Amino acid sequence: MYPLEKRELVAEAPGLRMQILTLAEGQEVPWHWHSEVTDTFWCMDGPMVIETRAPNTVTVLQPGQMHAVPPHTAHRVTGQDGGRARFAILQGVGTYDFKPVG
């Protein structure tokens, strides 16, 4: 797994997981994709940046804003300009996997 300042598991059930992730300055959730689950992000402290490939997008979330990344979409998450970010992530519905992008 990749380094994070903090990872808090809020709830987990078959096919669904909710976590709160904190990225320290310079940390990221590296490029990856999921076979089944949608990642739904809710920015708590930010701003935070969600980048995707195919389609290539850059989404900046301010605290209180949400964004979903569907299955089979490569994405990564950072704090804006490499800064600190804290966000909730709801992952589901389906079997969780983490497919790194080289």
Secondary structure, 3 states (H helix, E strand, C coil): CCCCCEEEEEEEECCEEEEEEEECCCCEEEEEECCCCEEEEEEEECCEEEEEECCCEEEEECCCCEEEECCCCEEEEEEHHHCCEEEEEEEECCCCCCEECC
